[in-house]
């Protein structure tokens, strides 16, 4: 829990730094120092950043490729290694910007490594996670951030406890069902978010 809290704080503090340091917009000031009434800005685009969690057992025994689409182009990672991870467990591919309405898709392609196909049949424990942590922010037509960046997460971490060899093999035999789904995050023309898991 402590690791998760520290990681969350660290990630939140660093989100979108690579986009040019978009700070909150200061409140406009009148010549007399009085604040003008706030004006509701119309969102024009959205930026998304995501982190996919992969436990050590996953990186050791599985070939994992992360894919993302911003509605225009599809991006594919190389097969993940421990060196690709940020903060020990999290893989980060980049920051994606799209005009509204927008639709982002994130998914993993996972299979057992050839070298471990016989080994995994005898495992009595396998730690894994299906979590996708993501952040997004809305911007107006002048590229000014509207409001604060929002953090969200798809699914809870999964650490199977008191496993048996049969349970491990059942999980490994369902990799396509577990990771073959596409997580889609949609934003309408007003910047309202919805999400769905396509099986």
Secondary structure in CASP SS format (residue, H / E / C, confidence):
PFRMAT SS
TARGET T0000
AUTHOR 0000-0000-0000
METHOD secondary structure of the structure
MODEL  1
X C 1.00
X H 1.00
X H 1.00
X H 1.00
X H 1.00
X H 1.00
X H 1.00
X H 1.00
X H 1.00
X H 1.00
X H 1.00
X H 1.00
X H 1.00
X H 1.00
X C 1.00
X C 1.00
X H 1.00
X H 1.00
X H 1.00
X C 1.00
X C 1.00
X C 1.00
X C 1.00
X C 1.00
X C 1.00
X C 1.00
X C 1.00
X C 1.00
X E 1.00
X C 1.00
X C 1.00
X C 1.00
X C 1.00
X C 1.00
X E 1.00
X C 1.00
X C 1.00
X C 1.00
X C 1.00
X C 1.00
X C 1.00
X C 1.00
X E 1.00
X E 1.00
X E 1.00
X E 1.00
X E 1.00
X E 1.00
X E 1.00
X E 1.00
X E 1.00
X E 1.00
X E 1.00
X C 1.00
X C 1.00
X H 1.00
X H 1.00
X H 1.00
X H 1.00
X H 1.00
X H 1.00
X E 1.00
X E 1.00
X E 1.00
X E 1.00
X E 1.00
X E 1.00
X E 1.00
X E 1.00
X C 1.00
X C 1.00
X C 1.00
X C 1.00
X E 1.00
X E 1.00
X E 1.00
X C 1.00
X C 1.00
X C 1.00
X C 1.00
X C 1.00
X H 1.00
X H 1.00
X H 1.00
X E 1.00
X E 1.00
X C 1.00
X C 1.00
X C 1.00
X E 1.00
X E 1.00
X E 1.00
X E 1.00
X E 1.00
X E 1.00
X E 1.00
X E 1.00
X E 1.00
X E 1.00
X C 1.00
X C 1.00
X E 1.00
X E 1.00
X E 1.00
X E 1.00
X E 1.00
X E 1.00
X E 1.00
X E 1.00
X E 1.00
X E 1.00
X E 1.00
X C 1.00
X H 1.00
X H 1.00
X H 1.00
X C 1.00
X C 1.00
X H 1.00
X H 1.00
X H 1.00
X H 1.00
X C 1.00
X C 1.00
X C 1.00
X C 1.00
X C 1.00
X E 1.00
X E 1.00
X C 1.00
X C 1.00
X E 1.00
X E 1.00
X E 1.00
X E 1.00
X E 1.00
X E 1.00
X E 1.00
X E 1.00
X E 1.00
X C 1.00
X C 1.00
X C 1.00
X C 1.00
X E 1.00
X E 1.00
X E 1.00
X E 1.00
X E 1.00
X E 1.00
X E 1.00
X E 1.00
X E 1.00
X E 1.00
X C 1.00
X C 1.00
X E 1.00
X E 1.00
X C 1.00
X C 1.00
X C 1.00
X C 1.00
X C 1.00
X C 1.00
X H 1.00
X H 1.00
X H 1.00
X H 1.00
X H 1.00
X H 1.00
X H 1.00
X H 1.00
X C 1.00
X C 1.00
X H 1.00
X H 1.00
X H 1.00
X H 1.00
X H 1.00
X C 1.00
X C 1.00
X E 1.00
X E 1.00
X E 1.00
X E 1.00
X E 1.00
X E 1.00
X C 1.00
X C 1.00
X C 1.00
X C 1.00
X C 1.00
X E 1.00
X E 1.00
X E 1.00
X E 1.00
X E 1.00
X E 1.00
X C 1.00
END
